[in-house]
Amino acid sequence: MSISQIARTISESATLKLNEKAAILRAKGDPVIHLGGGEPKSTVPVDAILATTGLLSSAEIRYTPADGTVEMKKAIIRYTEEYYRRLVSPENVIASGGAKQAVMVALQAILNPQEEVIFPSPYWVSYPEMVKLCQAIPVPALPEDGTFYPRLQDIEEKVGTYTKAVIINSPNNPSGAMYSEEFIAEVVDFCEKRDLYLIMDDIYHRLIFDNRKQINCYDYAHDLSENSKLIVINGVSKQYAMTGYRIGWAVANKRLIEVMANIQGHQTSGPSVLLQKAAVGAINGIQSSVENLRLTLENNRNLMIDYLDSFDGVKVTKPDGTFYCFADFNTYSKDSTKLAEFLIEKVQVVTVPGVEFGMEGFLRLSYCGSVKDIKDGVERMKWALDMNSPNELYIGDRKLVRDWT
Ligand SMILES: Cc1ncc(COP(=O)(O)O)c(C=O)c1O
């Protein structure tokens, strides 16, 4: 079969593949613990549900403008004012099919073939593939000091004549690291001076711990005119536990938003009117669910770190936000794909291999599930990997016997 050159370079989303694998094993009756997931378990805010009932019962569900409905744009403008203290106009805003589409359409709007996009490692699995879909070149920047916190020089060293954009995702998927205010200020300033686009993927910006304060990239921008190349991405998936609704957005200069809308108009048209209504309901509704989720995640993070700390050989950096931690399993295996497969096969614990995020020897573990899953999941992993643990493990009434060394 003849497929395009671009398509041949694109790999399947590792995280989506693992979700499928977990679902298949569960359907077979296997006692799977999914520590690979990327979605909170809490329910959707009631305001999101109520917002759609009227429209649903009207039985008239129609197309929307390519860049989102008027009320959706108003809600995004309000959100931007509240969380970024910045007043933008409807022409500065586009609603997309998830933050994923917002990032993708932004990249399609700015990239020419062979241009380069820099992002710190570890990085969200989709960035390299999205850049490749634009026939451009992903350039990961691994912090030289071995931490999850890049310094400006890590980015600076990767900049060349083909560099077009930088993507910053903080707090970060997969490490949970929230980059310092100083770093964000430096990157904003650097990109302005070098005339580079800066995509701030802020999808986790309200899910932060230990009394941290949100960092607002606009505070450090010198140029907030329509020439600004700052693109801010956000969405309802994570903060409102609305992953299935597929509503995200971008805020940027008017010309760029116009071009993104043109592209999106041919790609998917505007997001579903029903889902936009729900997103508006969530954004404008009571916000207690976000704080409840944040508190639950902070508690889960603490438990996950405590369990991992008692796991000899595993090194872990305490996440500042998100619902992931990125733990170093190099002592056990340098091949994270094999290690993740081993854990699924032997103890039915799903994790995501670090190599998918640009760092071998690590596993991404999610703590967005139940406390029991976190505890049992880490215990099972420890049993499978620590040769000093007993030879048998009971999962319910199933007895597992170690047949590996
Ligand atoms: C860093 C990052 N950006 C964007 C997204 C996409 O979110 P959405 O569900 O809104 O498409 C994700 C989802 O996992 C993510 O982790």
The ligand as an SDF file (V2000), in Angstrom:
LIG
                    3D

 16 16  0  0  0  0  0  0  0  0999 V2000
    0.7220   18.8950   27.6820 C   0  0  0  0  0  0  0  0  0  0  0  0
   -0.5910   18.6330   27.0460 C   0  0  0  0  0  0  0  0  0  0  0  0
   -1.0680   19.4940   26.1370 N   0  0  0  0  0  0  0  0  0  0  0  0
   -2.2300   19.2860   25.5340 C   0  0  0  0  0  0  0  0  0  0  0  0
   -2.9940   18.1660   25.8160 C   0  0  0  0  0  0  0  0  0  0  0  0
   -4.2700   17.9650   25.0640 C   0  0  0  0  0  0  0  0  0  0  0  0
   -5.4000   18.1780   25.8130 O   0  0  0  0  0  0  0  0  0  0  0  0
   -6.8460   18.0770   25.1590 P   0  0  0  0  0  0  0  0  0  0  0  0
   -7.5080   16.8990   25.7960 O   0  0  0  0  0  0  0  0  0  0  0  0
   -7.5140   19.3680   25.4940 O   0  0  0  0  0  0  0  0  0  0  0  0
   -6.6850   17.9100   23.6910 O   0  0  0  0  0  0  0  0  0  0  0  0
   -2.5390   17.2330   26.7370 C   0  0  0  0  0  0  0  0  0  0  0  0
   -3.2960   16.0060   27.0020 C   0  0  0  0  0  0  0  0  0  0  0  0
   -2.8040   15.0200   27.5040 O   0  0  0  0  0  0  0  0  0  0  0  0
   -1.3190   17.4760   27.3850 C   0  0  0  0  0  0  0  0  0  0  0  0
   -0.8300   16.6320   28.3050 O   0  0  0  0  0  0  0  0  0  0  0  0
  1  2  1  0
  2  3  1  0
  2 15  2  0
  3  4  2  0
  4  5  1  0
  5  6  1  0
  5 12  2  0
  6  7  1  0
  7  8  1  0
  8  9  2  0
  8 10  1  0
  8 11  1  0
 12 13  1  0
 12 15  1  0
 13 14  2  0
 15 16  1  0
M  END
$$$$
